[in-house]
Amino acid sequence: MTDAPSYGFDTLQIHAGAKPDPATGARQTPIYQTTAYVFRDAEHAAALFNLQEVGFIYSRLTNPTVAVLQERLATLEGGVGAICCSSGHAAQIMALFPLMGPGCNVVASTRLYGGTVTQFSQTIKRFGWSAKFVDTDDLDAVKAAIDENTRAVFCESIANPGGYVTDIRALADITDGAGIPLIVDNTSATPYLCNPIAQGATLVVHSTTKYLTGNGTVTGGCVIDSGKFDWSANDKFPSLSAPEPAYHGLKFHETFGPLAYTFHGIAIGLRDLGMTMNPQAAHYTLMGVETLSLRMQRHCENARKVADWLENDDRIDYVTYAGLPSSPYYERAQACYPKGTGGLFTFAVKGGYEACVKLVDSLEIFSHVANLGDTRSLIIHSASTTHRQLTPEQQEAAGAGPNVVRVSIGIEDADDLIRDLDQALAKACG
């Protein structure tokens, strides 16, 4: 598309990155189910491998179907480029990979998806990296946690599971002052509700498995680069600013400028880590993105209605939805997320752990699954599942205590969802 910034979100979510297939005229982006691509000649092949020409070499690195999705997501997020990969967890490792080295750390929000907390507190140690967890509402604590070995600050725009709303601009001011990037997981909000790059984020990550695909069919992840960070401003990011031995001393930032991070993610990250998105997954996600704004509007409407009903029910201790006036994040949400605060939140059930388990087992429309962002309404008891590996203190900090359930409100009839919750609560609470 030409002059893309002049188009609205609803147009871009359908058209960005795509055009009719030149060989057949197919209007929908084809699934290019191929491993490799024929070079025009030996000179063409050498130019591709030397990063002197952009093109397709091998589907671990690049694929035409995946490339359309990358361009579309970069456009919707306001970035210069994107790297799609096999899952949201892969996207997080891919996001950190060009930045980190042995002895380096990332400052991470305490309000993160339980799997992310485990990945950051346990798994990344095997790379020689570490994470410092802080309450990102405590800006002084964030500043204090950043040291000479910190290479990024990581947060979620709307945190899973509690639906907490992050002040991205405030964190960006801190990371700008420290000369390090801010990485924002925008999975729960999506670019329709939140644009982290416009609020100062350097990188945006997604589990495309969730709202972007929206139909619970495939897993995927994506890292979007703002193109605004100066990787050569200091010596903290040698992968991007120093000579790269694997490419005969090429300096990514010097050579590719704003696209340095994106090129590194493909030429080094996907080449060596192999966390590749398959073309069929990209195809399903592209189809999902076409209706993103329509679905997110309904998710928000339904979530507000269900959350309001739950808040006024005597069997419920509290509801964490930031779209409720009672939420401590309500004013921030109205300012930063004017279109809505998504479909994800938690609520605490009187009766504790046992009542939560009984509630989950008694629902009929809600599906008990370890996922979110589906068209279907989903529920899970985080303390016994997604956050089970965490300590009780970590569970509480993440908003996943034993008396709490997480819901991802779908696009069904909201009154039906309320009736389903009502009958299940009757069984759970007596």
C-alpha positions as a Markdown table, in Angstrom:
| # | Residue | x | y | z |
|---|---|---|---|---|
| 1 | Met | 0.0 | 0.0 | 0.0 |
| 2 | Thr | 1.2 | 3.5 | -0.8 |
| 3 | Asp | 1.1 | 6.4 | 1.7 |
| 4 | Ala | 0.0 | 3.9 | 4.4 |
| 5 | Pro | 0.0 | 6.4 | 7.3 |
| 6 | Ser | -3.0 | 8.1 | 5.7 |
| 7 | Tyr | -5.2 | 5.0 | 6.1 |
| 8 | Gly | -7.3 | 4.2 | 9.2 |
| 9 | Phe | -6.8 | 1.2 | 11.5 |
| 10 | Asp | -9.7 | -0.8 | 10.0 |
| 11 | Thr | -8.3 | -0.4 | 6.5 |
| 12 | Leu | -4.7 | -1.3 | 7.5 |
| 13 | Gln | -5.7 | -4.4 | 9.5 |
| 14 | Ile | -7.1 | -5.8 | 6.2 |
| 15 | His | -4.7 | -4.5 | 3.6 |
| 16 | Ala | -1.3 | -3.6 | 5.1 |
| 17 | Gly | 1.5 | -5.7 | 3.7 |
| 18 | Ala | -0.7 | -7.6 | 1.2 |
| 19 | Lys | -1.5 | -7.4 | -2.5 |
| 20 | Pro | -2.9 | -9.8 | -5.0 |
| 21 | Asp | -0.7 | -12.7 | -5.8 |
| 22 | Pro | 1.3 | -11.8 | -8.9 |
| 23 | Ala | 1.3 | -15.3 | -10.3 |
| 24 | Thr | -2.4 | -16.2 | -9.9 |
| 25 | Gly | -4.2 | -13.0 | -8.9 |
| 26 | Ala | -5.3 | -14.7 | -5.7 |
| 27 | Arg | -6.8 | -12.0 | -3.4 |
| 28 | Gln | -6.1 | -13.7 | -0.1 |
| 29 | Thr | -2.5 | -14.1 | 0.8 |
| 30 | Pro | -1.5 | -17.6 | -0.2 |
| 31 | Ile | 0.1 | -20.1 | 2.1 |
| 32 | Tyr | 3.6 | -20.4 | 0.7 |
| 33 | Gln | 4.2 | -24.0 | 2.0 |
| 34 | Thr | 7.8 | -24.3 | 0.8 |
| 35 | Thr | 11.1 | -24.9 | 2.5 |
| 36 | Ala | 13.4 | -23.1 | 0.1 |
| 37 | Tyr | 13.5 | -20.7 | -2.8 |
| 38 | Val | 15.2 | -20.9 | -6.2 |
| 39 | Phe | 17.9 | -18.2 | -6.7 |
| 40 | Arg | 18.1 | -16.4 | -10.0 |
| 41 | Asp | 21.8 | -17.2 | -10.3 |
| 42 | Ala | 24.9 | -17.6 | -8.1 |
| 43 | Glu | 25.4 | -13.8 | -7.8 |
| 44 | His | 21.9 | -13.4 | -6.5 |
| 45 | Ala | 22.4 | -16.2 | -3.9 |
| 46 | Ala | 25.7 | -14.6 | -2.7 |
| 47 | Ala | 24.0 | -11.2 | -2.4 |
| 48 | Leu | 21.2 | -12.6 | -0.2 |
| 49 | Phe | 23.6 | -14.5 | 2.1 |
| 50 | Asn | 25.8 | -11.4 | 2.4 |
| 51 | Leu | 22.7 | -9.3 | 3.4 |
| 52 | Gln | 23.3 | -7.1 | 0.4 |
| 53 | Glu | 19.9 | -7.8 | -1.0 |
| 54 | Val | 16.6 | -8.6 | 0.7 |
| 55 | Gly | 14.8 | -11.7 | -0.5 |
| 56 | Phe | 13.8 | -15.3 | 0.4 |
| 57 | Ile | 16.5 | -17.9 | 1.1 |
| 58 | Tyr | 15.1 | -20.6 | 3.4 |
| 59 | Ser | 11.8 | -20.6 | 5.4 |
| 60 | Arg | 13.6 | -20.8 | 8.8 |
| 61 | Leu | 14.5 | -17.2 | 8.0 |
| 62 | Thr | 11.9 | -15.7 | 5.7 |
| 63 | Asn | 8.7 | -16.8 | 4.0 |
| 64 | Pro | 6.3 | -14.7 | 1.9 |
| 65 | Thr | 3.2 | -15.5 | 4.0 |
| 66 | Val | 5.0 | -14.7 | 7.2 |
| 67 | Ala | 6.5 | -11.6 | 5.6 |
| 68 | Val | 3.0 | -10.2 | 5.0 |
| 69 | Leu | 2.0 | -10.7 | 8.6 |
| 70 | Gln | 5.3 | -9.1 | 9.8 |
| 71 | Glu | 4.6 | -6.0 | 7.7 |
| 72 | Arg | 1.0 | -5.8 | 8.8 |
| 73 | Leu | 1.8 | -6.0 | 12.5 |
| 74 | Ala | 4.6 | -3.5 | 12.2 |
| 75 | Thr | 2.2 | -1.1 | 10.4 |
| 76 | Leu | -0.5 | -1.5 | 13.0 |
| 77 | Glu | 2.0 | -0.9 | 15.9 |
| 78 | Gly | 3.7 | 2.0 | 14.2 |
| 79 | Gly | 7.1 | 0.2 | 13.9 |
| 80 | Val | 9.6 | -0.1 | 11.1 |
| 81 | Gly | 9.9 | -3.9 | 11.1 |
| 82 | Ala | 8.8 | -7.1 | 12.8 |
| 83 | Ile | 10.1 | -10.6 | 13.4 |
| 84 | Cys | 7.4 | -13.3 | 13.6 |
| 85 | Cys | 8.2 | -16.5 | 15.5 |
| 86 | Ser | 6.7 | -19.7 | 16.8 |
| 87 | Ser | 5.1 | -18.5 | 20.1 |
| 88 | Gly | 4.8 | -15.7 | 22.5 |
| 89 | His | 7.5 | -17.2 | 24.7 |
| 90 | Ala | 9.8 | -17.4 | 21.6 |
| 91 | Ala | 9.1 | -13.8 | 21.0 |
| 92 | Gln | 10.3 | -12.9 | 24.4 |
| 93 | Ile | 13.6 | -14.7 | 24.0 |
| 94 | Met | 13.9 | -13.2 | 20.5 |
| 95 | Ala | 13.3 | -9.7 | 21.9 |
| 96 | Leu | 16.1 | -10.1 | 24.6 |
| 97 | Phe | 18.6 | -12.1 | 22.4 |
| 98 | Pro | 20.2 | -9.1 | 20.6 |
| 99 | Leu | 20.4 | -7.1 | 23.9 |
| 100 | Met | 21.7 | -9.5 | 26.5 |
| 101 | Gly | 24.9 | -11.3 | 27.3 |
| 102 | Pro | 26.3 | -13.3 | 30.2 |
| 103 | Gly | 26.0 | -11.2 | 33.4 |
| 104 | Cys | 23.3 | -8.9 | 32.0 |
| 105 | Asn | 19.9 | -8.4 | 33.5 |
| 106 | Val | 16.4 | -7.2 | 32.6 |
| 107 | Val | 14.2 | -5.3 | 35.0 |
| 108 | Ala | 10.7 | -6.9 | 34.8 |
| 109 | Ser | 7.3 | -6.1 | 36.2 |
| 110 | Thr | 6.0 | -8.3 | 38.9 |
| 111 | Arg | 2.7 | -8.2 | 37.1 |
| 112 | Leu | 3.4 | -10.6 | 34.3 |
| 113 | Tyr | 1.9 | -13.8 | 32.9 |
| 114 | Gly | 3.1 | -16.7 | 35.2 |
| 115 | Gly | 4.9 | -18.4 | 32.3 |
| 116 | Thr | 6.9 | -15.2 | 31.7 |
| 117 | Val | 7.8 | -15.0 | 35.4 |
| 118 | Thr | 9.1 | -18.6 | 35.2 |
| 119 | Gln | 10.9 | -18.0 | 31.9 |
| 120 | Phe | 12.6 | -14.8 | 33.3 |
| 121 | Ser | 13.3 | -16.1 | 36.8 |
| 122 | Gln | 14.5 | -19.6 | 35.9 |
| 123 | Thr | 15.1 | -20.4 | 32.2 |
| 124 | Ile | 17.1 | -17.3 | 31.2 |
| 125 | Lys | 19.6 | -18.1 | 33.9 |
| 126 | Arg | 20.9 | -20.9 | 31.5 |
| 127 | Phe | 22.0 | -18.1 | 29.1 |
| 128 | Gly | 23.8 | -16.3 | 32.0 |
| 129 | Trp | 21.1 | -13.7 | 32.1 |
| 130 | Ser | 19.0 | -12.6 | 35.1 |
| 131 | Ala | 15.8 | -10.7 | 35.9 |
| 132 | Lys | 15.0 | -8.2 | 38.7 |
| 133 | Phe | 11.3 | -8.1 | 39.4 |
| 134 | Val | 9.8 | -4.8 | 40.6 |
| 135 | Asp | 6.4 | -3.2 | 40.9 |
| 136 | Thr | 6.4 | -0.9 | 37.8 |
| 137 | Asp | 3.9 | 1.4 | 39.5 |
| 138 | Asp | 6.7 | 2.2 | 41.9 |
| 139 | Leu | 8.9 | 4.3 | 39.6 |
| 140 | Asp | 11.5 | 4.9 | 42.2 |
| 141 | Ala | 11.9 | 1.1 | 42.5 |
| 142 | Val | 12.3 | 0.8 | 38.8 |
| 143 | Lys | 15.0 | 3.4 | 38.7 |
| 144 | Ala | 16.8 | 1.8 | 41.7 |
| 145 | Ala | 16.7 | -1.6 | 40.0 |
| 146 | Ile | 18.5 | -0.4 | 36.9 |
| 147 | Asp | 22.3 | -0.9 | 37.1 |
| 148 | Glu | 25.2 | -0.9 | 34.7 |
| 149 | Asn | 24.4 | -4.4 | 33.6 |
| 150 | Thr | 20.7 | -3.7 | 32.9 |
| 151 | Arg | 19.8 | -4.0 | 29.2 |
| 152 | Ala | 16.0 | -3.5 | 29.2 |
| 153 | Val | 12.9 | -3.0 | 31.2 |
| 154 | Phe | 10.0 | -5.4 | 30.4 |
| 155 | Cys | 6.3 | -4.9 | 31.2 |
| 156 | Glu | 2.8 | -5.7 | 29.9 |
| 157 | Ser | 0.5 | -3.0 | 28.6 |
| 158 | Ile | -2.5 | -4.6 | 30.2 |
| 159 | Ala | -1.1 | -7.2 | 32.6 |
| 160 | Asn | -2.2 | -10.9 | 32.5 |
| 161 | Pro | -4.0 | -12.1 | 34.6 |
| 162 | Gly | -5.1 | -9.0 | 36.6 |
| 163 | Gly | -5.8 | -6.6 | 33.9 |
| 164 | Tyr | -3.6 | -4.0 | 35.5 |
| 165 | Val | -2.9 | -0.9 | 33.3 |
| 166 | Thr | 0.8 | 0.1 | 32.9 |
| 167 | Asp | 1.9 | 3.7 | 32.6 |
| 168 | Ile | 4.1 | 3.1 | 29.6 |
| 169 | Arg | 5.1 | 6.8 | 29.2 |
| 170 | Ala | 6.4 | 7.0 | 32.7 |
| 171 | Leu | 8.5 | 3.9 | 32.2 |
| 172 | Ala | 9.8 | 5.1 | 28.8 |
| 173 | Asp | 11.0 | 8.3 | 30.5 |
| 174 | Ile | 13.1 | 6.2 | 32.9 |
| 175 | Thr | 14.5 | 3.9 | 30.2 |
| 176 | Asp | 15.3 | 6.9 | 27.9 |
| 177 | Gly | 17.3 | 8.4 | 30.8 |
| 178 | Ala | 19.1 | 5.2 | 31.4 |
| 179 | Gly | 19.9 | 4.6 | 27.7 |
| 180 | Ile | 18.2 | 1.2 | 27.6 |
| 181 | Pro | 15.1 | 0.0 | 25.6 |
| 182 | Leu | 11.6 | -0.5 | 27.0 |
| 183 | Ile | 10.0 | -3.7 | 25.9 |
| 184 | Val | 6.2 | -3.9 | 26.2 |
| 185 | Asp | 4.1 | -7.0 | 25.8 |
| 186 | Asn | 1.0 | -5.7 | 24.1 |
| 187 | Thr | -0.8 | -9.1 | 23.8 |
| 188 | Ser | -3.8 | -8.3 | 26.1 |
| 189 | Ala | -4.4 | -4.8 | 24.7 |
| 190 | Thr | -3.5 | -5.3 | 21.0 |
| 191 | Pro | -2.6 | -2.4 | 18.8 |
| 192 | Tyr | -6.3 | -1.5 | 18.5 |
| 193 | Leu | -6.5 | -0.5 | 22.1 |
| 194 | Cys | -2.9 | 0.6 | 22.8 |
| 195 | Asn | 0.1 | 1.8 | 20.8 |
| 196 | Pro | 3.1 | 1.4 | 23.1 |
| 197 | Ile | 5.6 | 2.8 | 20.5 |
| 198 | Ala | 3.6 | 6.1 | 20.5 |
| 199 | Gln | 3.9 | 6.1 | 24.2 |
| 200 | Gly | 7.7 | 5.7 | 24.1 |
| 201 | Ala | 8.3 | 1.9 | 23.9 |
| 202 | Thr | 11.3 | 0.7 | 21.9 |
| 203 | Leu | 10.1 | -2.8 | 21.2 |
| 204 | Val | 6.7 | -4.5 | 21.3 |
| 205 | Val | 6.1 | -8.2 | 21.7 |
| 206 | His | 2.9 | -10.3 | 21.1 |
| 207 | Ser | 1.7 | -13.7 | 21.6 |
| 208 | Thr | -0.1 | -13.7 | 18.3 |
| 209 | Thr | -1.8 | -16.9 | 19.6 |
| 210 | Lys | -4.2 | -14.7 | 21.5 |
| 211 | Tyr | -6.3 | -11.7 | 20.3 |
| 212 | Leu | -4.5 | -11.2 | 17.0 |
| 213 | Thr | -5.4 | -14.6 | 15.7 |
| 214 | Gly | -8.5 | -14.7 | 17.9 |
| 215 | Asn | -9.8 | -18.1 | 17.1 |
| 216 | Gly | -7.7 | -20.5 | 19.1 |
| 217 | Thr | -6.2 | -22.4 | 16.2 |
| 218 | Val | -2.4 | -21.7 | 16.1 |
| 219 | Thr | 0.4 | -20.5 | 18.2 |
| 220 | Gly | 2.7 | -17.6 | 17.2 |
| 221 | Gly | 4.7 | -14.6 | 18.5 |
| 222 | Cys | 6.0 | -11.4 | 17.1 |
| 223 | Val | 8.6 | -8.7 | 18.0 |
| 224 | Ile | 8.0 | -5.2 | 16.6 |
| 225 | Asp | 10.8 | -2.7 | 16.4 |
| 226 | Ser | 10.1 | 1.0 | 16.7 |
| 227 | Gly | 13.3 | 1.9 | 14.8 |
| 228 | Lys | 13.8 | 4.8 | 17.1 |
| 229 | Phe | 16.6 | 3.5 | 19.5 |
| 230 | Asp | 20.2 | 4.5 | 19.0 |
| 231 | Trp | 22.0 | 1.2 | 19.4 |
| 232 | Ser | 25.4 | 2.9 | 19.0 |
| 233 | Ala | 25.0 | 5.5 | 21.6 |
| 234 | Asn | 27.0 | 3.4 | 24.1 |
| 235 | Asp | 28.7 | 0.1 | 24.2 |
| 236 | Lys | 25.9 | -1.8 | 25.9 |
| 237 | Phe | 24.6 | -3.5 | 22.7 |
| 238 | Pro | 27.6 | -4.9 | 20.8 |
| 239 | Ser | 25.4 | -7.4 | 18.9 |
| 240 | Leu | 24.0 | -4.4 | 17.0 |
| 241 | Ser | 26.8 | -1.8 | 17.2 |
| 242 | Ala | 30.0 | -3.8 | 17.0 |
| 243 | Pro | 31.4 | -5.9 | 14.1 |
| 244 | Glu | 29.5 | -9.2 | 13.6 |
| 245 | Pro | 32.0 | -12.0 | 12.9 |
| 246 | Ala | 29.5 | -14.2 | 11.1 |
| 247 | Tyr | 29.0 | -11.5 | 8.4 |
| 248 | His | 32.7 | -10.5 | 7.9 |
| 249 | Gly | 32.6 | -7.6 | 10.4 |
| 250 | Leu | 29.3 | -6.0 | 9.3 |
| 251 | Lys | 27.9 | -3.6 | 11.9 |
| 252 | Phe | 24.1 | -4.0 | 11.9 |
| 253 | His | 23.3 | -0.5 | 13.2 |
| 254 | Glu | 25.8 | 1.2 | 11.0 |
| 255 | Thr | 24.6 | -0.7 | 7.9 |
| 256 | Phe | 20.9 | -1.0 | 8.4 |
| 257 | Gly | 20.1 | 2.1 | 10.5 |
| 258 | Pro | 16.5 | 2.0 | 11.9 |
| 259 | Leu | 16.1 | -1.6 | 10.6 |
| 260 | Ala | 19.2 | -2.9 | 12.4 |
| 261 | Tyr | 17.3 | -4.7 | 15.1 |
| 262 | Thr | 14.8 | -6.3 | 12.7 |
| 263 | Phe | 17.6 | -7.5 | 10.4 |
| 264 | His | 19.5 | -8.9 | 13.3 |
| 265 | Gly | 16.4 | -10.8 | 14.5 |
| 266 | Ile | 16.1 | -12.5 | 11.2 |
| 267 | Ala | 19.8 | -12.9 | 10.1 |
| 268 | Ile | 21.0 | -14.0 | 13.6 |
| 269 | Gly | 18.0 | -14.8 | 15.8 |
| 270 | Leu | 16.0 | -16.9 | 13.5 |
| 271 | Arg | 19.1 | -18.3 | 11.8 |
| 272 | Asp | 20.5 | -19.7 | 15.0 |
| 273 | Leu | 17.6 | -20.1 | 17.4 |
| 274 | Gly | 15.2 | -21.4 | 14.8 |
| 275 | Met | 12.0 | -20.2 | 16.5 |
| 276 | Thr | 10.3 | -20.0 | 13.2 |
| 277 | Met | 6.6 | -19.3 | 12.5 |
| 278 | Asn | 5.2 | -21.7 | 10.0 |
| 279 | Pro | 3.3 | -20.2 | 7.0 |
| 280 | Gln | -0.1 | -21.8 | 7.9 |
| 281 | Ala | 0.0 | -20.2 | 11.3 |
| 282 | Ala | 0.8 | -16.9 | 9.6 |
| 283 | His | -2.2 | -17.4 | 7.3 |
| 284 | Tyr | -4.6 | -18.0 | 10.2 |
| 285 | Thr | -3.3 | -15.0 | 12.1 |
| 286 | Leu | -3.6 | -12.8 | 9.0 |
| 287 | Met | -7.3 | -13.8 | 8.7 |
| 288 | Gly | -7.8 | -13.1 | 12.4 |
| 289 | Val | -6.2 | -9.6 | 12.2 |
| 290 | Glu | -8.7 | -8.7 | 9.5 |
| 291 | Thr | -11.5 | -8.5 | 12.1 |
| 292 | Leu | -9.4 | -7.3 | 15.1 |
| 293 | Ser | -11.1 | -4.0 | 15.7 |
| 294 | Leu | -14.5 | -5.5 | 15.5 |
| 295 | Arg | -13.7 | -8.2 | 17.9 |
| 296 | Met | -11.9 | -6.0 | 20.4 |
| 297 | Gln | -14.9 | -3.6 | 20.5 |
| 298 | Arg | -17.2 | -6.6 | 21.5 |
| 299 | His | -14.6 | -8.0 | 23.9 |
| 300 | Cys | -14.5 | -4.6 | 25.7 |
| 301 | Glu | -18.3 | -4.2 | 25.7 |
| 302 | Asn | -18.9 | -7.7 | 27.1 |
| 303 | Ala | -16.2 | -7.5 | 29.7 |
| 304 | Arg | -17.5 | -4.2 | 31.1 |
| 305 | Lys | -21.0 | -5.6 | 31.4 |
| 306 | Val | -19.8 | -8.9 | 33.0 |
| 307 | Ala | -17.4 | -7.1 | 35.3 |
| 308 | Asp | -20.0 | -4.7 | 36.5 |
| 309 | Trp | -22.4 | -7.6 | 37.3 |
| 310 | Leu | -19.7 | -9.5 | 39.2 |
| 311 | Glu | -18.7 | -6.4 | 41.2 |
| 312 | Asn | -22.3 | -6.1 | 42.5 |
| 313 | Asp | -22.7 | -9.8 | 43.4 |
| 314 | Asp | -22.3 | -10.7 | 47.1 |
| 315 | Arg | -20.5 | -13.9 | 46.3 |
| 316 | Ile | -17.5 | -11.9 | 44.9 |
| 317 | Asp | -14.9 | -10.1 | 47.0 |
| 318 | Tyr | -13.5 | -7.9 | 44.2 |
| 319 | Val | -13.1 | -7.5 | 40.4 |
| 320 | Thr | -9.8 | -6.2 | 38.9 |
| 321 | Tyr | -11.2 | -4.9 | 35.6 |
| 322 | Ala | -9.7 | -1.5 | 34.8 |
| 323 | Gly | -12.8 | -0.4 | 32.9 |
| 324 | Leu | -14.7 | -0.1 | 36.2 |
| 325 | Pro | -14.9 | 3.3 | 37.9 |
| 326 | Ser | -13.9 | 1.5 | 41.2 |
| 327 | Ser | -10.6 | 0.4 | 39.7 |
| 328 | Pro | -7.5 | 2.2 | 40.9 |
| 329 | Tyr | -6.4 | 2.1 | 37.3 |
| 330 | Tyr | -9.6 | 3.6 | 35.9 |
| 331 | Glu | -8.3 | 7.2 | 35.3 |
| 332 | Arg | -5.1 | 5.9 | 33.7 |
| 333 | Ala | -7.1 | 3.6 | 31.5 |
| 334 | Gln | -9.4 | 6.3 | 30.3 |
| 335 | Ala | -6.4 | 8.5 | 29.4 |
| 336 | Cys | -4.2 | 5.8 | 27.8 |
| 337 | Tyr | -6.7 | 3.3 | 26.5 |
| 338 | Pro | -9.7 | 5.4 | 25.5 |
| 339 | Lys | -11.2 | 2.6 | 23.3 |
| 340 | Gly | -11.4 | 0.2 | 26.2 |
| 341 | Thr | -9.4 | -2.1 | 28.4 |
| 342 | Gly | -9.8 | -5.4 | 26.7 |
| 343 | Gly | -11.6 | -8.6 | 27.8 |
| 344 | Leu | -9.2 | -9.9 | 30.4 |
| 345 | Phe | -9.6 | -9.6 | 34.2 |
| 346 | Thr | -9.7 | -11.5 | 37.4 |
| 347 | Phe | -12.2 | -11.8 | 40.3 |
| 348 | Ala | -11.9 | -13.2 | 43.8 |
| 349 | Val | -14.5 | -15.7 | 44.9 |
| 350 | Lys | -15.7 | -15.8 | 48.5 |
| 351 | Gly | -14.9 | -19.4 | 49.7 |
| 352 | Gly | -11.3 | -19.3 | 48.4 |
| 353 | Tyr | -9.5 | -22.0 | 46.5 |
| 354 | Glu | -12.2 | -24.7 | 46.8 |
| 355 | Ala | -14.9 | -22.4 | 45.6 |
| 356 | Cys | -12.8 | -21.3 | 42.6 |
| 357 | Val | -12.3 | -24.9 | 41.6 |
| 358 | Lys | -16.0 | -25.7 | 41.9 |
| 359 | Leu | -16.9 | -22.6 | 39.9 |
| 360 | Val | -14.6 | -23.6 | 37.1 |
| 361 | Asp | -16.1 | -27.1 | 37.0 |
| 362 | Ser | -19.7 | -25.8 | 37.0 |
| 363 | Leu | -19.6 | -23.5 | 34.0 |
| 364 | Glu | -21.3 | -24.5 | 30.8 |
| 365 | Ile | -20.5 | -21.7 | 28.2 |
| 366 | Phe | -17.1 | -20.7 | 29.5 |
| 367 | Ser | -14.3 | -23.1 | 28.5 |
| 368 | His | -11.7 | -24.2 | 31.1 |
| 369 | Val | -8.5 | -23.7 | 29.0 |
| 370 | Ala | -5.0 | -22.3 | 29.4 |
| 371 | Asn | -5.5 | -19.6 | 26.8 |
| 372 | Leu | -7.0 | -16.1 | 26.4 |
| 373 | Gly | -8.1 | -13.8 | 23.6 |
| 374 | Asp | -10.4 | -16.3 | 21.9 |
| 375 | Thr | -13.8 | -15.5 | 20.5 |
| 376 | Arg | -15.1 | -17.9 | 23.1 |
| 377 | Ser | -15.2 | -17.0 | 26.8 |
| 378 | Leu | -12.5 | -18.7 | 28.8 |
| 379 | Ile | -11.7 | -19.2 | 32.5 |
| 380 | Ile | -8.9 | -20.6 | 34.5 |
| 381 | His | -7.8 | -20.8 | 38.1 |
| 382 | Ser | -4.3 | -19.4 | 37.8 |
| 383 | Ala | -3.0 | -20.5 | 41.2 |
| 384 | Ser | -3.5 | -24.2 | 40.3 |
| 385 | Thr | -2.5 | -23.9 | 36.7 |
| 386 | Thr | -0.7 | -21.1 | 34.8 |
| 387 | His | 0.9 | -19.7 | 38.0 |
| 388 | Arg | 1.3 | -23.0 | 39.8 |
| 389 | Gln | 5.1 | -23.0 | 39.6 |
| 390 | Leu | 5.3 | -19.6 | 41.4 |
| 391 | Thr | 5.7 | -19.1 | 45.2 |
| 392 | Pro | 2.6 | -17.9 | 47.1 |
| 393 | Glu | 4.2 | -14.5 | 47.3 |
| 394 | Gln | 4.8 | -14.4 | 43.5 |
| 395 | Gln | 1.2 | -15.5 | 42.9 |
| 396 | Glu | -0.1 | -12.7 | 45.0 |
| 397 | Ala | 2.2 | -10.1 | 43.4 |
| 398 | Ala | 1.0 | -11.3 | 40.0 |
| 399 | Gly | -2.7 | -11.0 | 41.0 |
| 400 | Ala | -3.2 | -14.8 | 40.9 |
| 401 | Gly | -3.9 | -15.7 | 44.5 |
| 402 | Pro | -5.7 | -18.9 | 45.5 |
| 403 | Asn | -9.1 | -17.2 | 45.7 |
| 404 | Val | -8.8 | -15.6 | 42.2 |
| 405 | Val | -10.0 | -16.8 | 38.8 |
| 406 | Arg | -9.0 | -15.3 | 35.5 |
| 407 | Val | -11.6 | -14.8 | 32.7 |
| 408 | Ser | -11.1 | -13.9 | 29.1 |
| 409 | Ile | -14.5 | -12.6 | 28.0 |
| 410 | Gly | -15.5 | -13.6 | 24.5 |
| 411 | Ile | -17.9 | -12.2 | 21.9 |
| 412 | Glu | -21.0 | -14.2 | 22.8 |
| 413 | Asp | -24.2 | -12.6 | 24.2 |
| 414 | Ala | -23.1 | -11.0 | 27.5 |
| 415 | Asp | -26.4 | -11.9 | 29.2 |
| 416 | Asp | -25.8 | -15.6 | 28.5 |
| 417 | Leu | -22.3 | -15.3 | 30.0 |
| 418 | Ile | -23.8 | -13.7 | 33.1 |
| 419 | Arg | -26.4 | -16.4 | 33.5 |
| 420 | Asp | -23.7 | -19.0 | 33.2 |
| 421 | Leu | -21.6 | -17.4 | 35.9 |
| 422 | Asp | -24.7 | -17.0 | 38.1 |
| 423 | Gln | -25.6 | -20.7 | 38.1 |
| 424 | Ala | -22.0 | -21.7 | 38.6 |
| 425 | Leu | -21.5 | -19.4 | 41.5 |
| 426 | Ala | -24.6 | -20.8 | 43.1 |
| 427 | Lys | -23.1 | -24.2 | 43.0 |
| 428 | Ala | -19.6 | -23.0 | 44.1 |
| 429 | Cys | -20.8 | -20.8 | 47.0 |
| 430 | Gly | -23.8 | -22.7 | 48.3 |
